[in-house]
Amino acid sequence: MSDAVDPTVPPSGTGCVECDEHGGWWVHLRRCAACGHIGCCDDSLARHASAHWRSTGHPIIRSFEPGEDWFWNYDSNRYYDGPELVAPESHPEDQPAPGPADRVPGNWMAQLRSRSD
């Protein structure tokens, strides 16, 4: 599991890579502990963090939310006791969740509810 975490790799940015490329929005952000890829969580419509795991095999993520320091292992479906990662540890505190503020639709909660129906 040592190759699943590289604490020296910085995050890829301050938002979900794919959502930023395509003008999307996210609920919360997750950081790949192997390569630093920032993806949106499974509560988000696009679920890019878990898609990254499926496409790369990188199973360990860390929350990229301010004040959160937990890791998750997709392979075992359990929390993971990971090391401190190189800064920054979260997106900027003034960046809202969901975000980014200028792309979150007014009916975002309805969109999330309709996805789970």
N, C-alpha and C positions, 0 to 999 in steps of 0.2 A: 504493500500500500504506500510505500515511500515515494513512488513516482506520482501518486495521486495528489500530493501537496508539495508545492514549491513556494516557501514563504518569502522568497526574494523577488517574485514576479509582481509588478505593480498591476493595479486594475486597468482594464482597457479604456476606461473613461469614467464619466459620471452618470451615464444612463445606459439603458439597454442598447447594445450595438445594433441589433436588427430593427428594433422599434425606431431608433434614431435614423437609420438608413431609409426607412419606409414611411416616416411620418406618423408612427403609431404612438401609443401611450401604454403605461404600465401601472400596476397597483403597487408592487414592491420590487426591489432589486436584489439579485443574488450574484455572488462573485465566485467564479470557478477557482478553486484552490490550486489547481495545476497550472493554468495558463493565464489567469486574471480576467478572462472573458466576463463581461457584465451582461446578464440576461434578466428578463422579467420572470417573476415567480409564477407558480401554477395557478394562482388566483387571478392572474392577468389573462386577457383574452388569448394572447399569442403563445404564452408558456415557453419563451425562448431559452430559459436556463435549463429546463429538463430536455428540451430539444438539443441543446448543446451537449449534454451528457450522452444522449442516445447517438449523436453523430460522431462524437470524439472518444467516448469511453471514459471521460473524466468524471468520476463519480462523486467527488467531494465538492460541496459548495459552502460558502459562508454568507450569512446575511450581509447585505451592503446598505443596511438601514442604520441611521444614527442611533447610538445607544445599544445596538444589538451585536453580540459577539458569538453567536452559536453557529455551529457547522452541521451539515446534514450529509449523510451518505446515501445516495440514490440506490446503490447496489444492495445495501443491507436494509434500507428503509428505516434507518435509525439515526439518532444524533451521533456526532463524531467528536472526539476530543482532539481538536486541532491546535496547532501552534499559533503564535502571533504572526500576522501577515504584515508585509511592508505597507506603509501608509500610501494613500489614505484608506482608512478602514470603512468608510461609508461615503455615500453621495453627500454633497454639501447640505448642511442643516437647513438652509433656506430653500432648498428644492423640495416641493411638497410631494406627498404621497396621497393619492395617485399623482403621477406626473408624466411629463413636464406640464406645468400649469397651462401653457398656451395650446396644448394638444388634447387635454382631457375633455371629452364631450360632456355637455350638461346632463345627459341621461346615462352617465357611465354606470351607475348602480343598476339601472334597468338592463343595460347591455350584459352585465355580469350575471344577473338573475336569469335572463333569457338563455344564456349559454348553458346553464345547469338544468334547465327544464327538459 
